[in-house]
Amino acid sequence: MGLRGMASGLAAVWGRRRWRAALAAALVSDALSFGLEFLSLGLAEPVQVALDLVTALLIFALLGFRWGLLIPLALEAIPALAAFPTWFLAVAAYAALDREAPAPPAPKT
């Protein structure tokens, strides 16, 4: 699958609310982790762990359990990698590779 295929996969899932919510949750979590990593000088580790657990539960609730989403959860536990956008990249990769049929368009009122 090339770059075009991945881009078309992302565009296809963007129309589904659960994928948009999962991407938004991942982006917010990564932004907060980035801020906590650099602004707290590593002193907010319990807060980051709680944030990552909540993010994992939220994404699992939205997309269902996927083994590959345990990887960002493990990577976020490493303090230096908490600033890297692992959640967003993992959810975006799953979105790009999603093979579900596109949702029918909503009726116009």
C-alpha positions in Angstrom: 0.0 0.0 0.0 1.5 3.3 -1.1 1.2 6.8 0.3 -1.9 7.4 -1.9 -3.6 4.3 -0.5 -2.9 5.4 3.1 -4.2 8.9 2.4 -7.4 7.6 0.8 -7.9 5.3 3.8 -7.6 8.3 6.2 -10.0 10.3 4.0 -12.5 7.4 4.0 -12.5 7.0 7.8 -12.7 10.8 8.4 -16.4 10.6 7.7 -17.0 8.4 10.6 -17.5 10.0 14.0 -15.8 7.3 16.0 -12.5 7.6 14.0 -12.6 11.4 14.3 -13.1 11.1 18.0 -10.3 8.6 18.4 -7.9 10.8 16.4 -8.9 13.8 18.4 -8.5 11.9 21.7 -5.0 10.7 20.6 -4.0 14.2 19.5 -5.1 15.8 22.8 -3.4 13.1 24.8 -0.1 13.5 23.0 -0.3 17.3 23.3 -0.9 17.0 27.0 1.9 14.5 27.4 4.3 16.7 25.5 3.4 19.6 27.8 3.7 17.6 30.9 7.0 16.1 29.8 8.7 19.5 29.3 6.9 21.9 31.6 6.9 19.6 34.7 10.5 18.5 34.2 9.5 14.9 34.6 7.8 15.4 38.0 4.3 14.7 36.7 4.9 11.0 35.9 1.8 9.7 37.8 -0.4 12.2 35.9 1.1 11.0 32.6 0.5 7.4 33.4 -3.1 8.2 34.4 -3.6 10.2 31.2 -2.3 7.3 29.1 -4.5 4.8 30.8 -7.6 7.0 30.2 -6.5 7.5 26.6 -6.1 3.8 26.1 -9.6 3.1 27.6 -11.2 5.8 25.5 -9.6 4.7 22.2 -10.5 1.0 23.0 -14.1 2.1 23.7 -14.2 4.0 20.4 -12.4 1.5 18.1 -12.6 -1.8 20.0 -9.6 -3.7 21.4 -6.7 -3.8 19.0 -3.4 -5.5 20.0 -1.4 -2.8 18.2 -2.7 -0.1 20.5 -0.8 -1.7 23.4 2.4 -0.6 21.8 1.9 3.1 22.3 0.7 2.4 25.8 4.0 0.7 26.6 6.0 3.4 24.8 4.3 6.2 26.7 5.6 4.5 29.9 9.2 5.4 28.9 9.7 9.0 30.1 11.8 10.2 27.2 9.3 8.8 24.6 6.2 10.4 26.3 6.8 13.6 24.3 6.6 11.6 21.0 3.1 11.5 19.4 2.7 7.7 19.7 -1.0 7.7 20.3 -1.8 9.8 17.3 0.5 7.9 15.0 -0.9 4.5 16.1 -4.5 5.6 15.6 -3.7 7.3 12.3 -2.0 4.1 11.1 -5.1 2.0 12.0 -7.3 4.5 10.3 -5.3 4.5 7.1 -5.5 0.7 7.0 -9.2 0.4 8.0 -11.0 -1.9 5.5 -14.6 -1.3 6.7 -17.1 -0.3 4.1 -17.6 3.5 4.0 -20.6 4.7 5.9 -23.6 5.8 3.8 -24.0 9.6 3.6 -26.5 11.0 6.1 -29.8 12.1 4.5 -30.1 15.9 3.9 -32.9 17.6 5.7 
